[in-house]
């Protein structure tokens, strides 16, 4: 077992899970391509181009701007790079989760599905508000975590500093 782990770099269970995920992805790809193959390929190429040529530069610029905007003094060095990274992560994570939710539920959020109300008896105009509430909740929870983290770091910094002579 140790020899396998040394050569592969992980446990056999990891290898089994990776192979199962590849098999599942292959099966899903084959099922997807049984329909309109040309449209699916065009959609994948278009999505890759949109991501690589538009979205990646856009969110890289926004992330760089956030790193320059957020405070950089703190617990992880003289330049505060570690503290800045921690602060940026409290914006990155909720933004990423909100973006994934928007990507998955795009048709419902922007009311582009007509038959949804008949199927579930839910009105189609509530999803934008709910997505905005979830996004606000994610950012509020992240801000709360950041405040707790900053307070804890401040307390630890005060405990480490020697008292000034009177």
N, C-alpha and C positions, 0 to 999 in steps of 0.2 A: 504494500500500500504506500509506503514512504517513497519507494522508487517511482511509482506512478505519479504521486503528488509532486515529486521533484522534477520529473520530465514534463508533466502537463502544466503544473503550476497551480492546480486546484484539486479538489476532491473529485472522485468519480461521479458523485451526485451532481456536481456542477456541470460536468460534461453531458450527463444524461439530460439535464434540464435544457441545456443549450441545444442539443440535438432535437429534443421534443419541440422547442420553440421554432427551430428551423423547419421541422416537418409541418407544424401548424401554419406557419407563414407560407410555405410552399403550397399547401392545400388551399389556403385562402386565395393565394394568387391564381392558382389554376381555376378555382371556382369563379373568380372575378373575370378572368380572361375568357370564360366560356360564353359570355354575353357579347357585347359590342367591343371587340378587342381593340379596334382602331381608336375608338373614343377613350378607352381606358388608358392606352399608351399616350395619347395626346394629353390627357388630363395629368398623368404622372410627369411627363416632360414639362408641361406648363407649370405645374406646381413646383418642380425643382428649379426651373428658371426664375419664377416669381420669388421663391425663397432666396436663392443665391444672388440674384441681381438687384432685388428691391428690398426685401425684408431684412436680410442679414446686414447690409450697410446701414439701414435705418435704425435697427435696434442696437447696432454697435455704436453709432453716433449718440443715441440717447443714453446708453450705458456710460459712455465716456463723459458725457455731460454731467450725468449724475455723480460720477466719481469726482469730478472737479467741483461740483456744487456742494456736496455733503461735507461736513466737518472732518478734518483729518487728524486732529490731535487726540491722543488717547493711549490706550493700554499697550499697544503693540509696537513700540519703537519710537525713536525720536521724530521721524517724519510722519508717523501716524498712519502709515499705509495699511496696516492690519485693521486699525479702527475704521478707516474709510471703507475697506472691503466689507467689514461686518455691517456697516450702515447701508451700503449699497445692496447687500443681500436682503435686507429687510424691505427693499423696494422690488428687487428682482423676483423673489419667490411669489408674492401675491400677484404681481403683474403676469408672471408665467402661468400660474394656475388660472387666472382670469382669462388670459388669452387662449388657453386650451379649452376652457369652457365655452368661450365664444366660437372657437373653431368647430367644436363638436355640435353645438346647438345653434349655429348660425341661422338655419332656415326658420327655426321657431322664434328666435330672438327678434328677427327682422320680418316676421309674419309673412314668410314666403311659402308656407304650406297651408293649402286650403282645406284639406280633408282631415286635419288633425283634430279639430273641434268635434266633428261627427264621430270620430273613433273613441275619444277619451272623455268627452263632455267638458273639457277645459276650454275656456276662452283663449283665443290665440293672442290677445293683446296683453297678457300678463307677463310674458317671458322676458321682455326687455327690462321691466321694473325689477323682476326677481334677479336677473343677472346683475343689474346694477347694485342691488342690495347685497348679493353674495360678494361682489367685488369690493364694496365698501366694507363689509365685514372682514374680508381677508386683509385689507389694508389696515383696518383698525386693530385686528389681532396682532398683525405684524408690528404695528407701532407700539402696542402694549408690551410685546416681547422685547422690543428695542429699549423701551423705557426701563423695564425691569433689569435688563442686561447692563444698561448704563448706570443705574443706581447701584447695582451690585459691584461694578467695576470701581465706582467712586468710593464706595465703602471700603473695598479692599485697598485702594490707593491710600485712603486716610489711615487705615490700620498699619500699613507698611511704613508710612512717613513718621520719623521720630518727632516727638513734641518739641516745640521751640522752647529754649530756656527762658524763664521769667525773670 
